[in-house]
Each structure stands twice: as structure tokens, then as C-alpha cells.
């Protein structure tokens, strides 16, 4: 892709849960309910929120330390049971669709890099009426999970964009470390899973406290 002199970034990659989709507390609740179902220690809200953005295997490993790996499928199945039963409650953060439409109008390439699996992302895209908005997507079950850089590297290669022309946006340190590992710029949002104080060491260009702030920053700086 030939860089545009009017744009700093040609490709803008977004995390999904907690960045575009208001799903943090539902995911926390589903992790906790899955643990209760199996009489396992129930992680705190903060510990459950920390794993959001990781692939399911890594998330369960961190949420329930010491759990035998042969029980991961059982716990994962209970998590999916609770999530699928409640996903109709989820919505995009207010202003997200307007922000994405503005970026498309400026001819940015848009992508999703998420810890969800492919089925989960496709269901969420259909539910939120965002099918066709993104030029490409990657999920944790079809490539390496965050913070390994592979999913972002694959997106850049597929879309023909260099790291210096790519921006990653997310709500967790996993997203920011992914971007740093892939050599790209990064922006954080504070309204998702991780506390804003944890972002500092990853040197985000900006921390947005709502979607309106994010859209304004992107319009002026992306």
C-alpha cells in the first residue's frame, strides 16, 4: 500500500473486547461462574479482568493458577456456556460505529486483533452489524495469542503495511505489549479491562477515556 501524505497510519488495528465491544464485566462474570460450576477458586474481578485479551487457554491458566491442564477443556466449556447464554446483552461502546465510519472515509485500513476465537468474533461481528467494516481480522485460535506479535505481523503482511505505518489500539497491557513486540505504535483506552496506571511502561501515544476522545485523537493524529 502506498502511504498517504495526509495520514500518519495506513492500518489501524483494534482489539475487540473492552475496546470496541462493551463486554468486560460480562467476561469477568462468565469466568467466575464457570469456576463456581466446577467448585474451583473464584478469581476476583481484577484477576478475571486481567486475562481478557489472552487466548482462552492462557486466560484460564492465569485465572485459575494450579488447575491441571487436563481440566482446561471442562472449564472452557463452562465459560462458553455462560458467555453464549448472555452475549445478546452486549453492545458496541457508544460512538464506535461513527468512529469506524470516519476512519473508513479517510481510507484507513481497519483490522481486528483479538484473543477471541474465530467463531466468537464472527458471531460478535454479525451481532453488532460490523461485518464488512474491517479489511482483515485475526483471532487467537488461528495464530499465536497475545502478546506474541504474530497476529499483528500477519495483518500487516496481508494488507501490505509496514510497522511504522500501523497503529494498534487496545484496553489491556497484552494489546500494548503485542504492538511493541510487533514494532508498531500503540494507543490505549482506559474504559476496558486494565487500569490506566499499568499502561505507562508500554509508552502509548495516547490514553483515551471514552470513544469520543479516541475519535478526536485519531482525527487529529492518525
Legacy VTK file of the C-alpha trace (Angstrom):
# vtk DataFile Version 3.0
C-alpha trace
ASCII
DATASET POLYDATA
POINTS 222 float
0.000 0.000 0.000
1.350 3.449 -0.927
1.463 5.727 2.140
-0.803 8.757 2.021
0.811 12.081 2.965
-2.411 13.021 4.782
-2.226 10.007 7.096
0.337 9.023 9.713
-1.025 5.469 9.843
-2.406 3.435 6.963
-3.521 0.487 9.102
-5.365 0.827 12.396
-5.815 -2.450 14.274
-8.256 -2.698 17.152
-8.631 -5.121 19.986
-12.258 -6.230 20.352
-13.439 -6.887 23.926
-13.175 -3.795 26.097
-12.026 -1.623 23.193
-14.873 -1.703 20.677
-17.294 -4.022 22.457
-18.591 -3.300 25.980
-18.006 -6.831 27.234
-15.525 -6.614 30.114
-17.894 -7.235 33.021
-19.769 -9.987 31.201
-16.494 -11.846 30.557
-15.495 -11.411 34.207
-18.841 -12.782 35.353
-18.658 -15.741 32.962
-15.161 -16.702 34.155
-16.314 -16.529 37.755
-19.497 -18.531 37.109
-17.534 -21.205 35.238
-15.270 -21.598 38.278
-18.276 -21.823 40.609
-19.829 -24.514 38.424
-16.755 -26.694 38.906
-16.189 -25.816 42.586
-12.902 -24.091 41.748
-11.460 -20.991 43.432
-13.300 -17.959 42.055
-10.961 -15.184 40.862
-11.590 -11.608 41.925
-12.991 -9.103 39.446
-9.498 -7.679 38.955
-7.864 -11.086 38.400
-10.586 -12.176 35.971
-10.387 -8.887 34.072
-6.600 -9.163 33.782
-6.834 -12.206 31.484
-9.155 -10.537 28.972
-7.409 -10.336 25.620
-5.460 -13.555 26.077
-6.370 -16.719 24.232
-8.744 -18.962 26.187
-6.048 -21.474 27.224
-3.745 -18.753 28.585
-6.668 -16.920 30.174
-7.809 -19.976 32.136
-4.223 -20.742 33.178
-3.890 -17.256 34.688
-7.406 -17.065 36.121
-7.147 -20.377 37.985
-3.451 -20.930 38.834
-2.585 -24.510 39.608
-5.508 -26.018 37.704
-4.465 -29.200 35.959
-4.246 -28.638 32.185
-6.477 -31.659 31.582
-9.320 -29.655 33.156
-8.937 -26.643 30.852
-11.436 -28.038 28.294
-14.021 -28.570 31.039
-13.584 -25.062 32.418
-13.522 -23.598 28.908
-16.792 -25.326 28.073
-18.483 -23.866 31.145
-17.143 -20.399 30.284
-18.521 -20.667 26.735
-21.864 -21.885 28.096
-22.280 -18.776 30.228
-20.949 -16.403 27.553
-23.177 -17.714 24.763
-26.192 -17.511 27.043
-25.559 -13.811 27.703
-23.832 -12.401 24.617
-27.094 -10.877 23.370
-26.665 -8.335 26.196
-23.504 -6.889 24.625
-23.283 -3.693 22.611
-20.631 -1.549 20.986
-19.339 1.315 23.085
-21.290 4.462 22.270
-19.772 6.266 19.297
-17.817 3.263 17.993
-19.665 2.928 14.693
-19.331 6.663 13.977
-15.586 6.482 14.718
-15.058 3.498 12.415
-17.057 5.122 9.617
-14.926 8.270 9.899
-11.739 6.207 9.626
-13.079 4.365 6.592
-13.949 7.710 4.986
-10.280 8.711 5.399
-9.354 5.449 3.670
-7.572 3.874 6.611
-7.335 0.109 6.522
-9.065 -1.330 9.589
-8.354 -4.639 11.314
-9.208 -6.571 14.465
-6.592 -8.437 16.525
-8.362 -10.289 19.325
-7.989 -13.026 21.882
-11.432 -14.340 20.918
-11.756 -17.449 18.798
-12.945 -17.237 15.189
-16.478 -18.375 15.914
-16.790 -15.895 18.761
-15.556 -12.970 16.689
-17.738 -13.825 13.698
-20.787 -14.072 15.966
-19.927 -10.731 17.582
-19.405 -9.022 14.209
-22.771 -10.276 12.991
-24.492 -9.254 16.218
-23.028 -5.752 16.088
-23.654 -5.280 12.353
-19.961 -4.690 11.654
-19.493 -7.365 9.023
-17.627 -5.840 6.095
-16.238 -2.895 8.080
-12.830 -4.478 8.701
-10.331 -5.254 5.971
-8.964 -8.235 7.895
-9.186 -9.902 11.308
-7.123 -12.324 13.362
-8.202 -14.454 16.332
-6.150 -16.291 18.921
-7.162 -19.770 17.736
-5.838 -19.249 14.196
-2.478 -17.684 15.076
-0.366 -17.020 18.181
-2.167 -15.367 21.086
-1.228 -12.015 22.603
1.290 -10.683 23.428
3.109 -12.697 20.752
3.357 -10.372 17.724
2.316 -12.929 15.107
-1.321 -11.862 14.669
-0.324 -8.237 14.089
2.595 -9.203 11.841
0.234 -11.345 9.763
-2.242 -8.487 9.405
0.496 -6.105 8.254
1.827 -8.626 5.754
-1.621 -9.420 4.372
-2.542 -5.758 3.954
0.866 -4.606 2.751
1.552 -2.109 5.521
4.844 -1.551 7.355
5.107 -1.396 11.165
5.813 2.340 11.151
2.516 2.920 9.292
0.495 0.735 11.699
-1.302 1.672 14.921
-2.650 -0.827 17.480
-5.438 0.233 19.858
-6.423 -1.760 22.931
-7.579 -1.746 26.527
-5.021 -4.111 28.063
-1.294 -4.390 28.589
-1.472 -7.528 26.428
-2.525 -5.330 23.483
0.195 -2.770 24.124
2.889 -5.419 24.509
1.667 -7.080 21.301
2.129 -3.769 19.489
5.550 -3.160 20.992
6.648 -6.696 20.087
5.482 -6.108 16.505
7.252 -2.725 16.284
4.115 -0.618 15.892
2.745 2.486 17.588
0.037 1.987 20.175
-2.855 3.794 21.827
-4.638 2.646 24.996
-8.221 3.066 26.153
-8.978 3.244 29.872
-12.603 2.092 29.761
-11.879 -1.621 29.325
-10.231 -4.339 31.408
-6.913 -2.929 32.716
-6.132 0.006 34.970
-4.662 3.074 33.303
-1.611 3.040 35.612
-0.470 -0.234 34.036
-0.111 1.344 30.582
2.793 3.687 31.329
5.677 1.281 30.746
4.352 0.478 27.249
4.564 4.139 26.164
1.232 4.556 24.380
0.938 7.654 22.215
-2.352 8.479 23.922
-4.773 7.120 26.507
-8.428 7.725 25.658
-11.028 7.754 28.424
-14.029 7.378 26.120
-14.712 6.704 22.455
-15.237 10.397 21.751
-11.722 11.187 22.956
-10.350 8.336 20.866
-12.119 9.533 17.725
-10.900 13.093 18.240
-7.303 11.953 18.747
-7.409 9.747 15.657
-8.849 12.568 13.549
-6.031 14.885 14.598
-3.114 12.459 14.787
-3.699 9.300 12.737
LINES 1 223
222 0 1 2 3 4 5 6 7 8 9 10 11 12 13 14 15 16 17 18 19 20 21 22 23 24 25 26 27 28 29 30 31 32 33 34 35 36 37 38 39 40 41 42 43 44 45 46 47 48 49 50 51 52 53 54 55 56 57 58 59 60 61 62 63 64 65 66 67 68 69 70 71 72 73 74 75 76 77 78 79 80 81 82 83 84 85 86 87 88 89 90 91 92 93 94 95 96 97 98 99 100 101 102 103 104 105 106 107 108 109 110 111 112 113 114 115 116 117 118 119 120 121 122 123 124 125 126 127 128 129 130 131 132 133 134 135 136 137 138 139 140 141 142 143 144 145 146 147 148 149 150 151 152 153 154 155 156 157 158 159 160 161 162 163 164 165 166 167 168 169 170 171 172 173 174 175 176 177 178 179 180 181 182 183 184 185 186 187 188 189 190 191 192 193 194 195 196 197 198 199 200 201 202 203 204 205 206 207 208 209 210 211 212 213 214 215 216 217 218 219 220 221
